[in-house]
Amino acid sequence: MKSEKIVVGQGTEFPLNGLMVFPDAPKSRVPGVVFVHGSGPSNMDEKIYALTPFKDLAEGLAARGIASVRYDKRTFAHAKKMARLPITVREETIEDALRAAELIRRDPRVDPDAVFLVGHSMGAMLAPRIDAEGGDFRGLVLMAGTPLRLEEVLVRQLKQAGGSRGGLVKLMGKLEDRIFSRKFDGLYDMPDEEAKKKKFAGPTTLWYFKEMGRKTAADYLLESDKPALILQGGKDFQVLSSVDFVRFRELLQGRDNVEYRLYEDLNHAFVKGLYNDIAKAGKEYKTEQHIGPEVLDDIAGFIRRHSGVAERGEEMVY
């Protein structure tokens, strides 16, 4: 494995430090992957307490003959500046994913026609949109994504958090749930200018949710014939296998370009689930673990099958 420092968006207002990781001494041009973060500020490893999902994926895929690029999220690297701006997911995530894709395609060691996107959590929700808005990836990997709208998942998580505790905490959780639920009442009938003025929390406006929610991940996937791999952990308490994963399969039923993998014992970060309780998320993510070979093999296998090498009469050496 070989790691090289890069800057995504060099020369722009928001340069982002990152790493490009390559297999050791490849014998031909290799497929490439762009990683797209979940919600909130996050570094290039997508570090969550003791967990580093993107680092695990980058190193595991390099060992399987696949290059990758990962980078600090804009809201992590430029937190103060971004906090003053009325942003949407385009400024927060999409623009930088497109820049990262352009960067890895220009590298002569990477096959520019075999670049894939791997999105995690909200990055998975946005993956089909990023592809449709200029990413033009060979295929998509959605890890712990959902076909629901962001506000629907947020309200559900508030209910889960309140329901997992008793007494005053549970009562406060129910009250918070009602308050946030009401904020979204009539959102998609609300004029855009009004949504841009109404605050949800901190600098985030209702426009952030409305702009993102006009088309879901499933809506974009239904318009695409790109290969897609949807991965889900059975012990994920943030995105639910019994709801979100099942709904993906229902909405995309009969589409031969979509594959599914469910890992019964894994959580939202695709490591072993410990407590199956959203109220213990911090405790669970503070236990050091790493993404295992089953997930890495499935992603690498998907990329190999859909890299297009056979179509061009070439041989790919791993």
N, C-alpha and C positions, 0 to 999 in steps of 0.2 A: 504494500500500500504506500502511496505517495501523496502527501498533502501539500498544497500550495496556497498561500495567502492571496486573496483577490479582493477587489472592491466592486460591489454591485452599484451601478449608478454613479460611477466616477465622473466628476465634472458637473453633476447636477446639484441641486440644493440639498439633496438627502443622500449622500454617499453612505454605503453600508459595508462594514467589514465582513468578510466571509472566508470560506475555505472551499477549494476545489480538490476533490479526492479522486485519485486514479488507482486502478489496479497496478500492481507491480509488473513492469516490463511486459505490457500487452503486445501480442504479435500482430494485431490488426486494430483498426479503429473500433472503439467500443461504444456501446449505448451509454446515454447519459440520463441523469435524473435531476430535476429541480424540486427541492423540498419547500412546502408552503406551510407556515405556522398555523396553530390554533389561535383562539382569541386572546387578547391582552398583550402587553409588552413581553417580548421573549428574545433571548439571545440565539445565536446561530445553532446551538445544540438543542434548542427548545427545552432548556433546563427547567424542570419542575422539581424543586427541592433536590432530592438525591438522584433524580432520574434525568437522563439525557437521550431522549428518543432519536433525535436527528443524528447525533454522533454515533449511536448504535447502528442506525440504518446505513449511514454513509460508510462506516468501516465494514459492516457486514456485506454490503453490496459490492464494495471494492474487492473483497475477498472472493466474490462470485463473478468478477469480471465486468463490473459496471461502475462508471464514473458518476460523480454527483457534485452539485454545488449547493451550499447552504450559507446563510448570511443572517446577520442580526436584523430583527424586524424593525421597521421604521419607527414605531412607537417606543421601542427600547432604545435605539441609538440616538434618537432626536426627541426625547420625551417632552421636554419643555416647549419646544417649538410646536410639536404636534398638538399639545394640550391647548394651545391658543387658536387652533384652526377648526373650522366646522367641516370635519372630514366625513367621507364615506369609505366603504371598503375599497374603493378604487385607489384612493390616496394611501390608505392604510396598508393594503396588501397587493392589489392586482398589478399596479404599475411596476413594483419591484420584482414580482414574479416574472413579468414579461422581460424585464431587463436581464434577469438572471438567465432566462432561457436563451436570450440573444448572446449572452456572454459564453455560455457553455457550447453553443452551436459553432461559435467562431474558433474554438480550440481544435487544432488539426488532429488531435488524438481521439476526438469524439466524432462519431457518425452523426452528422447534423440531421439526418432523416430518422434517427432512432433516439430522440430525446423524449422522455416521459415526465409527467408531473406526479409527484406523490404529495398529497395533501392530508393533513391530520386535523381532525376536529373541525373547526371553522374553515381551515384550509381545505378540507375535503368538501365542505359545503360550497366553497368557491371554485374548486378545481374545474368543473365543467364550464363555468362562466369565464374563467381565465383562458381556457382553451378556445372558447368561442370568440373572445375579444382580442385575439391576435396571438395566443400562445401556440396554436397549431401543433399540439403535441402528438406524438405517435400513439400514445395511450395514456390512460389516467388510472391512478391508484387512489382510492378513497378510504382512508383509515379513520374509523369512528366518526363518519359523517352522518348526516340526517337529511331526509327529504322534506322535513318540516322547516318552517320559518324560524329565524333566530329568536324572535320574541316568544314563540310558542315553547321553545326549549328552555328559555330563561325562566318563564313563569312556572313551568313544570319542575325545574330544579329548585325553585323557591318552595314549592309545595312539598317536594321530597325532603328538603332540609327541615322544614317545620314539622313534617310528619314523623321524622326519625327521632325527635326529642319529645319530652313530656313537659307538663306544667307550663310555666310562664314562657319558656323558649318556644314551645309549640304554639301558644297563643300569639306571640309576637310574629312568628313565621306566617301564620294565617293572615294576620293584619297586613304584613308586608306584601304577601301574595295578592291580596285584594287591591292594595294601593297600586302596585305595578301593573296588575291586570287592567285596571281602569285607564291607565295611561295609554294603552294600546287600543282602547275602544274606538272604532270608526277610523282607524289609521289609514286604511287604503281608500277611504272616501274623502279623506282630509286633503285640501289643496296643498301642493308641494311647498309653497311659500310659508304656509302656516306650520307645516311639519318641520321646516328648517328653523323656525323660531322657537318651537316648543322644546324644552329641555327634558331629557329622560333622567340623566344623572350626570353631575359634573358638566363637562363641555359637550357631552354626547346628546345630540338632538334626536327627535323622533324620525327625522329625515334619514338618519343613518339606517334605521330599521326598515323604513318604507322603501328606500332605494334598493336595498339588498333583497327585500322580500317580494318584490314584484315578480321575480322568477326564482324558483327554487332549484336546487341541484337536480332534482328529478325532471323538472321542466326542461332544463338544458340537455340532460341525458336523452330524453325522448326525442330531441331534435338532432341527435348525433348518432353516427354509426361507428364512432371511435371505440376501440377496445377499452373496457373499463373493468377494474377489479375492485370490488367492495369488500372491505375487511371490517370485522366487528368482534369485540371481546364480549364474552358471555357474562362477565362480572364487571362490566362497565356501568357505573352508576351515574354518569353524566349523559351519555347517549345509550339508549336502552335497546338491547337485542330483541326484546319482546315487542317493541313498538317501532323503533326507527329502522332496524334491519329488516323486520317483517314488512314494513311499509314500502321500503325500497323494492323488495321482491314482488310485492303486489303491483306497484305502479309500473315496473319495468318487465312485467311478466311476458314471456315469449320473445324477448330480445336476445338473440344469440351472441351479441357482442359484449354482454355483461356477464361477469363471473362473480361468485360469492365465496367467502370463507368466514366461518364462525369458529372462534377459539373459545371454548366453553369456560376455561379457567383464567382468561386474561382480562385485564381491566382497560381503562381508557388509554393508557400509555402502552398497551400491549406487553405488559409484564404481568406476573402472577397476581391475581386479585386476592386481597387479604381480608378485608372486612365487609365488602359489599354494602357500604353505607356512605352516602355522600357527606354526612356530618363528620366522618373520619377521613376525609380526603387528604388533609394535611399529614396525618399520621401515616397513612398508607404510602403517600408519595415521598415521605422522608426515609423510607426503607430502601436502601440501594438495591436495584435490580437492573437487569439488561434484557433487551429484546432478544428472544431465543431463535434458534436456527429454523424452526418451523415457519415462522413469519417471514424470515429473510429468504428462505428457500421458495416460498410461495410467490413473493414479490419478484425475485430474480427469475423464476420460471416463467411468470407472466411476461416479463420484459423480453426474455429470450424468444418466447413463442411469437411475439408480436413486433419484433425489431425490424422485420422486413428484409433480413439478410437472404433468406431462402428465395424470396421473390426476385432478388437481383442476381441470383446465381453465385453468391459469394459464400465463403465459409467463415463462421465466426469462431475464433479460438478463445476458450476461457481457461 
